[in-house]
Amino acid sequence: MIQSKRNRTANTSRVMREIWIHKEISRIQIAKNLGLDKSTVTSIVSELLRTGLVHETAEGEAGPLGGRRPVPLSLNRRYGCVLGLELRPESYTAVATDLEGSILYSKFERAQLAGAGFRDGFFDIAGRVREELRRSEVPLLGMGVGVSGVVHPEKGLIRYSIPLQMESPFDFRGQIAQDYDLPLFLENDANACAWGELAFHRSKRLRDFLFVLAEFRDIRDRSRYHEKTAVGMGIVVGGRVHYGHSFSAGEFRSVFCTPECKGQFSLTEEEAFRIEEDPAILSRFIRELSKNIAMIANTFNLGHVFLGGHIERHRKEVQAVLAEEIQRNWPYPDEVQCRIHFSSLGEKAVAYGAAGMVLHRLFAGTHITAGFERVLSDLSAVPPAGTEEREPPGATQDFPSVDSPFVEGEKNETPFSTAVKGGPPQRGETKEAFS
């Protein structure tokens, strides 16, 4: 009986994931893709329709032999939402999206979030953001948190974070997530961005790529920091975020640093703090960063490089220099096939990625967390979307396996960005308020 229920829950998640990946798909196609019996898919879809999680859209076209037209299924965008938070020592950014990834809410605010005040600061910020988010009348299903530093997402542990002044491990799971009333996931900020690309471009052939998060801190107390820049990387190989054996993959320091360098780059401490005021220093920084990225991209034969954070303010120069360095670093006469993209979300990149990470967890058919298993199991007890006083199902916290495979979908959609050699990238549209 227990195994049967688990199989049902797993199959429900797999069906939901197929709908999420393809955006519109028929019951017949779901059964074919998953190798499930048609009656099983029909039964699961009936339950999802009853609870309001899934919609039927207009009938598709009949096949060459006629017969009943397949009815496409799509997710009910407003059935629930997910929230992503980026927590920085001097500020935070919050982004909430619907189940398809459209932004419902976003906020930036200054706040002190370092050292001993981190726990209380988190609860204060999360409480205020959730109170504002209630105005959207879309139930919150889960939260993702991105922070700078060495993070062990399976254990819910911040092992070390220079910006957050954590010199010893902080038990995020035990002190915050374990008793929280929603599924709550912790991740390194650059890795959160990588998860976001996997989630929001889920129907593309994204398999091997690098996400470079480059931010310029708003530092007012220079005694605690050696530079204004903060660079981290999220590495995806084979559709999976790569963590390394000690979960520190992506922690970055330039190969041009000498033992005298205190920061991530070969700039002097004074130069590092004048990077945005002095164009010559900024150009040196962009060139040094690009040389490091080029070496990684070519060594791992990555198909894409994404850049996010404040570095997007200088996208024209970054685009040209990075493309030049990637080609220069390549020892062979042929052209390097590595496309460069910008996230177009600036300071929202990490928070948006953290929200995408939650969606990826929610729809991960092969690794269901206990929290989201409860959500799926309780679907039958949740009133349809639009019912007054509806609350998101409660959940106990359990952290997932971090290597959930990225499932490729359709290949005939509009490209999600523009490569360097194809012209400047276009900014994606986002909603800045409730919708």
N, C-alpha and C positions, 0 to 999 in steps of 0.2 A: 504494500500500500504506500509506504513511504517512498520507495524507489519509483513507483508509478507517478506520484505527485512531483518528484524531482524531475522526472522525464518530461512531464507536462510543463513544468516551469521552464525547463531548458528549451523545449520546443517553442514555447510562447515567446521567449526572448529571441530565438533564432528567427521566428516569423517577423517579429517587430523589427529586427535588424535588417531583414531583407526589404521591408517597406521603407525603412529609414534610408538605406543606401540608395535605393532606386527611385525614391520619392513618389513614384506611381508604378504599381505592379499588380498583376492579377493573381487570383488564388492559384490558378493553374500554373503560372510561371513560378510562383513561390514553391509549390510542390515539386516542380522539376528541379529548381535550383538546389533545394535542400534534401531531395530524395525522400520526401515524406509522402505518406498516403494522402490522397486528396481529401478523404473524410476527416483526417486529423487536422489538416490545414483549415478546412471548412469550419470545424468545431472551434478551433482557436480563434479564427477570424470572427466568428459569430459572437464570441465572448468579448473580443476587443471592440467590436461595433456596439455591443450593448453597453459597455462602460464608457463609450465616447472617446476612446483613445485613437480609434481609426475611423476614417470617413470612406464612403463609397463615392467615387467621382463619376463623371459621365461614362456611359458605356463605350467600350472600344469597338473597333471594326470587326465584323465577322470574318472568319477564315475563308479560304478559297472554296471550301465545300459548303459554306453557309453555316447554319446552326446558330446557337445562342452566342451573342457577343460577350466577350469577357468584360467584367466590370473592374476597372482599376481601383486599387486601394491606396490611400495616402494617410499620413499621420494627421491627427487633429493638432495643429500647431499650438493651440491654446489650452490643450489638456493640462499642460504643466510647463514649468520653466526650470532652468538651472542657473546657478549664480557662480561667477568666477571672481575671485579676489586676488589682487596683487598687493602684498604687504611689504612696504619699504620702510626704512627707519624714520623717514620724515613725512611720509604720506601714504595713501592707499588709492587704488582704483578698483571700482566694482563694475561688472558688466553682467547683465542677465539676458539670456536668450531663450527663445522658444525652442521647441523640439527640432526645428529645422535649422536653427542657427541664426535667425534674425534677431537683432538686438531690440529688446523691449525697454531696457533701462541702462543707464550708465552714469557714473559719478566719479569725480576726483576730489579729494579733500586732503588737506594737511592734517597730520596726526603723528604723535610720537609713539613709535613701536619698536623700541630696542631694549635689550637687556631684560631686567627684572620686570619691566612693565608690559612685556609682550602678551602674556596671557590675558590680563585685564583689558589691554588695548584691543585684542581680537574680539572679545565678547562685546565690548562697547561698540565697535565698528559693525560687527555682524548684526547686532540688535537694531541699530539705527538703520542700516541698509535694508534689512528685512521689513522693518516697519514701513519704510517708503515704498518698498516693492509691493506691499499688499494693495496699494492703489491700483496696480495693474489687474487685479482680480484673477491672476493666473497662479495656481498653487505652485509652491516651490518644492521640487523633488529632490534636490541635492546641491551640494556646494563643493567647489574646488578652490584650493588655496595655493598660490605660487609665491615662493620666497627665494631670495638669493642665498646660495650656500650649498653645502653638501647635504643632500636629503636622501633618506632611505624610505621610499614610499610604502613599501610593504610593512615596515615596522612603525610607520608614522613618526619618524624621528628626524629632527634637524640635527645632524651630527656636528656641524660647524658652520657658522655664518659670520664673516667679518662685518658686513654692513649692519646686521642685527645685534652685533656685540655678543654673540653666543660662542664662547670659547670652550664650552663643554656641551655635550648632547642635551637637547631639549626634547622631552617626551611629549610631542604634540598629540599623539594618540591618547596617552594616559591622562594628560592634563586638560585636553580640550575635546577631542573627537569621540572618546569612548562613551561619554554620557550626553553627547549632543543629540538633539531630537531629529536630526536629519543625517543621511549619509554624507560624510565629510571626508574629502580626499586631499592629501598633501602632496606637493610636487615642487621640485626645483623650477625656478622661473623659466629658464630656457627650454627645459623639457616640457613644461606646460604649453609653451608655444608650439613645440613639435606635435604634441597631442592635438592641439587645435587644428593644425594643418591636416592631420590625418582625419579628424572628425569632419571638418567643414568642407574638405575637398574629397570626401569619401568615395565619390563615384569616379575619381580620376585614377590614373595609374601612377600613384605616388608610392614608390617602394624604397628608394635610397636617396636620402637628402640630408642637408645640414641646415639647421635653423640657428642663425647668429643673432643673439639679442645684445644690442649695444645701447646703453643708456648713459645719460649725463646726469649725475646726481645733483640735487639742489642742496649743497653742503654749506652749512653756516658755522659749524664748529670744525675747523681744519685740524685740530689737534688729534682727532680720532681717525682721520683718513689720509691716505697718501696721494690720492688722485680723484678726479671728478668722474672719470669714466668707469663703467662697470660692464664687462663683456662676459657673456656665458654662451655656451653652445649646446644645442640639443641634436643628437645624432640618431638618425633613423636608418636602419639597415634591414632590408627584407620586409618592410612594412611594420617594423617594431622599434620602439624607442630603446636604444642601447644604453645600458647603465654601467657596464663594467663590473668587475668582481667585487668592488667595494662601493658601488653606487656613486662614484665620483666622475664618471665619464662626462666630458663637456666642461669641466673646470679648466679655465684657460689662463695661460701666461705666455706671452710672446717668446718665440725662439730667439729674439734679438735682445732679450733682457740680459744684463750682466749681474754679477753678485751684488753690485752696488744699487741696483734698481729695487725700489721698495714697492712698486705697483705692478700692474699687468703689462706695461709697455716700457720701452726704452726712454721715454720722456723723463726729464727731470721732474721733481715734485712741483716746482714752480710752473714749469711748462704745462704740466697736467691740469693745473687749476685755471690756466688761461686758454684752454683748448677751444672754447667757443668764442673767445674774444679776438684771437689771433689767427687769421686765415692760414698763415704759413705752418703753424703748429697743427692746426686741424688737418691740413693736407698731409703732413708727415704721419699723423695718426691713421688716416684713411689708407695711406700707402702701406704702412706696417701691418695694419689689420688685414688688408687685402692679400699681402704676401703670405700671411699665416693661413688664411682661408684657402688660398690657392693650393698650398701644399696638402692640406687635408682633403680638399675636394678631389684632387688628382690622385692622391695616394689611395683613396677608397673608391675611386671611379664613381663618384656621386653624380646623379642626373640633375639635381636641383640644389640651389642654395637660396634659402629664404633669409631676408634681413628684416628685423623688427626693432621697435623702440625708437629712441630719439634720433638714431642714425638716419632715419627716414627724412629728416629735415634737409639732409644733404644728399639726397638720392641721385641727383644728376652726376655729381663728382664720384660718388661711390660706385655707381653703375659702370662708369667708364673705366675707372682705375681697377676695379675688381675683374672685369672682363679681360682687361689687358694683362693682369697678373696671372690669371688662370691659364691664359694661352701661353704666356712667357714661361710659366713653370712646367709646361708640358714638353717633354724631350723629343717628341716625334713630329713629323711634318704635317700630319692631318689636324683638322680643327677639333678642339675639345667640344664634346657634346654635353655641356652643363649649362642649364638655364638659370638665370638670376631673377628672383622675384622679391617684391617688397610687400609686407603685410598690410600696409596702408592703414594701420590702426594706431600708429604712434604709441602714445603712453597707454593705450588700451590693449596692446598686443598680448601681454601676459594674462590679464584678467579674462580676455576673450578666449585665449587658449585654455585657461583653467576651466572655463565653462564647457568648452569643447571636450576636454578630458572627461568631464562628468558624463556628457552624452555618450562618449565612446565606452565608458564603463557601463552605462545603463543599457546600451544596445550590444554589448559584447556577448555573443551567444555561446562562447566556449568557456568563459570565466565569469560566472555570475557571483557577485558578492552576496554575503548574507543579507546586507541591507536592501539591495535591490531585489533579491529573491523574495523578501518580504513584500516589497512594493508589487511585484508581479503576482504573488500569491493572494494579495489583498485586493486585486483589481475588481473582483466580483462584489466586494463590499463598498466600493467607491461609487458614489452617484455619478451619473453622466455629467460631462462638462457643462457648465452653465448653472448647475444647481447651487442654490444659495447655501452659504455657510459650509461649503465643502472644504475640508482640510486634507493636506497631503498625508498619505499613510505614514505611520511611524516606522522606525527602522532601528535595528541594533547594528552597531558598527563592526565591519570586518573589512580588512584591506585586501584588494584583489591581487591576483597574479599580474605582474606588470608587463607580461609579454603577450597580451591579447593580440592575435593576428589581425592585421588590417585586411579587410575583405574588399577586393576590387569589384567595381560595378560596371556600369555602362561606359562606353568609350566615345559616345557621339554627342557629348555636351560641349558647350562653349568653353574654350580654354580659360583657366582661372587666372592667368596672368600673362604678361607679355615678356618674352625673352629679350635680353639685351640687344641682340642683333636684329630683333624685329620691331624696334622702336621703344619709346618710353612706356613703362607700365602705367595702367590706368588705376585710379583709386577706386576701391569698392565703396558702395554706398552703405551707410549705416544709419540707424535711427538713434537720435540723441535723447529721446524722451519716451514716455509711455505710448504704446500704440494698441 
